Amino acid sequence: MGNLVAATTSVNTDRPLSIDPGRRARIDRAQKVLEESRLLLWSRAGKPGKWAFAHLMKHLAAQPDLDLVVMDGYSQAAYGEPSEGATFAALQKLARERDVAVLVTAHLTPDKDAPETDPPALSDLRSMEGPVAKARNVVLLHRPDRNGTVSQRRGEVDLIAARGWQDTGSATVRFEPEYHRFVDLPNT
């Protein structure tokens, strides 16, 4: 919830001492709107059973109007799945049968010996997150300054359309970690 509030209000909620009365009022308004919305936050932490994701699917089946499902961390959701790719297959089935947009995040583990500026590839997905590569649309995040060696690109990320569009390419955005969001930068 804190991340959503920070992104929608442009207030750095990680620094409470910098929150003046005006910012506090914005936070309170945004939080009230989010709490009154039909937003469901779920975590596998503490959920019973080997494949905690199965409990989430049962819960989603009982939700009458789903518009968007965001699975932040595929490997966490897939932990303990009965067979490889079962989690991804369940998400695809949900998307098709309920006409729901599903956004899944996964993590890359690029070759340590590869140059830092090499764009990522689907082969860089962690082994447990391999099924994500079968998605129709994939966006790969590339942070060429992750070790601080490309100072002129510090804080920028490339969004690379790797699959599902007629053309692939990249767009430069600035990551604002204090607001938990990406901001478009003009094309140059």
N, C-alpha and C positions, 0 to 999 in steps of 0.2 A: 504494500500500500504506500509506503514511504517513497519508493521509486516513482510510482505513478503520480503522486502528489508533486514531487519535485519536477517531473517532466512537464506537467500541465500548468504549473504556476511559475516556472522559471525561478524558483527559490531553492537555494542550496540547503536542503534539510539536514545535511550531514554536519552543518555548523550552526547549532542552535543559538549561539551567542550573537550571530549576525542577523537574527530574525527580529526585525523591529515590529511595532504594532500593525503597520500596513501589510507587511508580508505575512504576519500571523493571521490577519483577517483573510488574505487570499488563500492561505493554507486551509483554514477552517472551512471556507466556502467550497474549495475543491474537494476536501475530504468528505463533506456532507453530500455533495453530488455523487461522488464515487460510492459512498456507503448506501445511497438510495438507488443506485443503478443496479442492474441485474448482473453484477460482476461477481464471479465465483473464483476465489483463490483456493488452490488445493496444493498440498504437499504430501509427498510419500512418507515423510518423517513420522514414525510412530504408527504407521498403518499396519494392520495385521496381515498375515499371509506372506507367502513367498514372493508372489508377483503382485505388488501393491497396485499396479496400474489396472488390474482387473477390477478392483473396487471403484476406481475412478470411472471406468467405462459403465459400470452399473449405475453410478450416480448420474452420469451424463444422459443415460437412456431415460431417466426420469425427468429430465429438463425439457419442457415442451418447446421452447423457442431458443435454439442455439444459433448464433450468427458467426462466432469466431472461437476457436480453441487454440490457445498458445501453449505449446509444450516446451518449456524452457529447460532444456537439458535432456536430450533423448536417452542417453545412457542411464541416467537416473530412473527414468520411467521404465526402461527396458530391463532393468536389473531383475534377475530371477524369472525372465519370461520363459514359457514352456518350450519354445523353439525359436531359433534365430529368425528375426524378422517378424515375430508374432505381434509385437507392439506396433510396428509400422503398418502391418496389414490391418490391424484393428483401426488405426487412425484413418487409413484410406477408405475402409468400409464406412466409417462414420461420416467422412466427407461426402462420399457418394450417396449414401442412403438418406442422409439428413440435409444434403445440400449446404454443408457447413464449410467455411474456410478454416483450414488447419495450418498453423505455422509451427514448425518444429525447429529448434535450435540444436546444433551438434558442434563438437569441437574438433579442431584440426591439430594434427601433430606433425608438422613439416619436418623433413629430413634436417637433422642438425648441421650437416655439412653443406646444405644448399645455401646459396647466397640469400641474404636477408630480403633482398628486393624481388626475388622470384615470386611470381603470383602463385597463389595456392591452387591445388587441384583436388578433385574428389578423392583421388587416391591417398590424400593426406588425412582423410577422416580416420579417427580412432577405430580400431577393429570392431569394437562393440557397436559403433555407430554407422557401420557400413551400409545397413539397409536404407539409410537416409539418401544415399546416392541414387536410389531408384525413384526418387521423387520426380515429378514432371517438371517442376520449377525449383531451381537451386540457386541461392545467392551465397557467395563465398566472401567472407570478410578478410581483408589483407591489411595488416598493420605493419608497414615496412620500417617503422621506427621503433619497433618493440624494444630494441636494446639501445635506443637513443643515438644511433649512428647516422641517421639522416635528419639532421637538425632542421632543414628547411621544410620537412614534411611532418614535424612533430605534431601529434594530436590529430593527424588525418588518417582516414581509413578508406580503402577502395572497396566499393561494392561491385562485385563482378557477377554478371548474369551468366552462369555457366551452362544452363540447360533450360529448355522450355521456351526460349525466345528465338526469333529468326536470326538475330545478330547478337553476338556477345560483345561485351565492352565493359567499361568501368566508369564510375562516377565518383568524384572526389567530395567527401563530406568531412566535417570536423566533428570529432567526438567530444562531447562535453560531459565528462564523468560526474561532475558535481550535480548535473541535472538529469543524468541517466538517459541521454538522448544523442542522436546524430542530427547535425544541422547541414543542410545543403550549402555547398559553396558554388559560386558562379563558374561556368565552364571557361577554361582559359586555353 
